[in-house]
Amino acid sequence: MSSANTNASPLIEGFEVVIGFETHTQLTTQSKIFSRASTAFGAEANTQACAVDLALPGTLPVMNKTAVERAIEFGLAVGGEISERSIFARKNYFYPDLPKGYQISQFEIPVVVGGEVSFFLGDTQKTVRLVRAHLEEDAGKSLHEDFVNQSGIDLNRAGTPLLEIVTEPDMRSSAEAVAYAKELHKIVTWIGICDGNMQEGSFRCDANVSVRRPGEALGTRREIKNLNSFKFMQQAIDYEVRWQIEQILDGHKIIQATVLFNPETGETRSMRTKEDAAEYRYFPDPDLPPLEVSRAWVQEVKSRMGELPRDKAARFVSTLGLPQYDASALTQNQAMANYFEQAVSLGAQAKLVSNWMMGELSRRLNAAHLDFDSCPLSAPTLAALIVRIMDSTLSNHSAKTLLETLWDDEASQGLEASAAQTQVDKVIERLGLKQMNDTSALEGIIEQVIAANPDNVAQIKAGKDKAFNALVGQVMKASKGKANPKDVNDLLQAKLATL
Amino acid sequence: MNAIHDLSLKALCNALQTQQLSAREVALHYLDRARQHTSSQAHLASGMATTDLNKADQGSCGAFLSLNEAHTLAQADLSDQRLQTGQARALEGVPIAHKDIFVTQDFPTTAGSKILAGYRSPFDATVVRRLSDAGMVSLGKLNCDEFAMGSANENSAYGVVHNPWDMTRIAGGSSGGSAAAVAMGLTPAATGTDTGGSIRQPASFCGITGIKPTYGRASRYGMIAYASSLDQAGPMARTAEDCATLLSAMCGPDIERDSTSLDLPSEDFSAYLNNDLQGLRIGVPKEFFAKGLSDDVRQATQSALDALVRLGCQLVDIELPKTELSIPVYYILAPAEASSNLSRFDGVKFGYRTKDYKDLDEMYQKTRSEGFGPEVQRRIMVGAYVLSHGYYDAYYVQAQKIRRMISDDFQRAFSHCDVIAGPVAPTVAWKLGEKSNDPLSNYLADIFTLPASLAGLPGMSVPCGFGEGQMPVGLQLIGNYLKESQLLNVAHRYQGVSDWHLQRPGSPA
């Protein structure tokens, strides 16, 4: 049982929310799933559709091996089972942008079975179980806007390879659903099977939403189609949940339906109910033999894949001693993980690197709309800075000052490992940030501070610890942050004891 | 010298290679004959002017649907150049005509349907391309049952095909135009396709030789699909020897265009034509000789078996117990696949679209109701029904199980014999119109050809005598997978001791 089910679910007006996802990810292949036409986005209408995509008489589908490998990569990334033999079926229905009058998809036996996706929601780890992931072809596009009393058909997209990823109904809130979708997005872009471009429709989510009172059987679901931004996803689910609860509280029954979210009104609207659900007449496609995926092929694909995010995160925990939360955050994307690993490899302590990356650097990068692969401060520079914290050259306070300078200093940007330490040390010198490790100078400061703050000294004597911290602060301030906090502590305590 | 159209393909090929005949001369001779046997409605299929067709309604067997004289002669001239410059290919300059189920760039392709009237394909079917790569000259396109659905060639939107032996009778189907054209000497060879017997049965009814190879031998790319898991192309000609030559040129892997194409090189199917048949075990399935087989066909088939014994073969009694079930199994699976394969003919992208419609649904309904003939509509409806939710398991899944059993029965039989022999059809060709309002009796006549189709096995028809009304009878030979050479060997040796294949309509023995 997943943790999503074991944790107490947030209730809304006494109702539990149940969400499952179906995500269509467009696979990164040069050519289409069953033809040799290009899959590039944005070409002039119908210029990237060949005879097979147009379903001209006599044409036949031939499986694109790369699309299968993309599916295998996904299966490996989520710990799913790769079917040794899967079947392509025909889903029959008439629509002008479906040239053959059927869509080739996988029905009874998909290429990937099971697997799971884990992520953090706040501090809590959640796991969503996957039912399956199957290969299928996309349809073309119907263009209703540009024509009067007519519709245009663009078949450039027809035959584009898709991997449809289906979850169990394991999510219990819109926030959890969005976190799942983000995590899935991270996985497919990390392993490179999908470009993740949501505006162009490369990553489209359908959310199955229902509500129930805790302990009851699953409620009737409505499916929100084509959610193509994380923001709309949350809005749509929140609206849908409120709507369903209101309906039930008003004594209505939920009718199974497919709905669309309108971002302008913020509402969901029913497209069709189950009553008019099509009869798809699925049957195995006689034009395509069963897809055989040998274990050797799976191994070959696996050997070409880099370390998966979840394996990387596990390694950060087991060999670098990072908390699970940090490990998960640092494997948000490949650039971040690479940055982290490079800094650690140069001798910076893992937890310090993690803190600086997730704190100061992330804050600055977000503000500048930058990512770790375009961070002005290179990983070697951060490592050099952290090394100087570790050897007590820098206090945390002066390290922050240093970072601020380095960030804006052109000479300190994009440094390689060979140059980083020299440059960082030069700037420390220039700014005079070197921690005061000379106790006689520090003792002088302490004496001045004690003399200037008799009230605090009296309070300390009366046993008030807070007053001690205030004195430490005064000393640090007087040393311009260069004093070593530990030395300040020790010397101050010793001095007070003599009074 | 005989008239050009009396020469066998082999003799014609020799005459061309030795430049006794020019390819142009041969093409002109055949075009002239073909023009007199175009279908009554060829102008609708091809968009050609009726004057160009020079159609002779009187005496036309209706075999040809379209001609493109300029293209044919251009191909012939190219062949002549090659023949003159020592670059001749195996079948240089030899004419062939194609069943109108193969798409062609240089001729319209209709599949015998109104829904594709005048359709032009931007590419050639692999089979068509392979044959022209071997040097063959395309004469034109041949009539067939609409989308290859039929056993009488009465389901073409462009008129029936008459049997050259008796113009009041059917030519058989669905490759009726191919069989009639070869029998009548309108072409030395034709392509056909066989889904449930569509090469073998018309070959039998018209007294010619035809072979359907193992499923996957010939590429299906460019063959308009009827039932994908059964459709297979093959040659139709006068003799087994001619078929062997043609088959070698047609077959071969096409795995980048057809996923069901076998990744096996073509063979020289002529290599074993003259092998000795001594000791060869011929399996005779008792189910093929049960009641329902007419006496004339039984007699002709039996005489052929006797001739095989005289050639050294040994007859073995075998059983194919699911033979009768092959009819319901076929008439579930083939329509199921057809109902889906024909969905692309929707009036949106190509082909016929109805004139007046209010909305999309009405456009679909009227286009398909007006564009498809009654038999095609019947099979689409049967197919849609058997695939529907709630019926799928009872029909489609069950039929697939029995299909596997039928294949297993054949494998058991082949442990006792090398080649299976029996009749092609229970009767000789019947009268035009006799069964056209009775689909069921049409279906039942397919009983002996369906089992090999369902198992994907190679099968052929060889002329073996005449029956009622002096109509030809064919002997069916069925081989194990990839054993086409063996079938052709048996057929060729049989044709060495018989002259049924040499008979011509109009001058019967």
Interface residues (C-beta under 8 A of the other chain):
Chain A: A51 L54 A55 L56 P57 G58 T59 L60 P61 V62 M63 R90 N92 F94 P96 P99 K100 G101 Y102 I153 E279 R281 Y282 F283 P286 D287 L288 P289
Chain B: F102 V103 T109 A111 L116 Y119 S121 P122 F123 A125 R220 Y221 G222 M223 I224 A225 A227 S228 S229 I255 E256 R257 D258 S259 T260 A336 E337 S339 S340 L342 S343 R344 D346 V348 K349 F350 L360 Y364 A384 L387 S388 H389 Y392 Y396
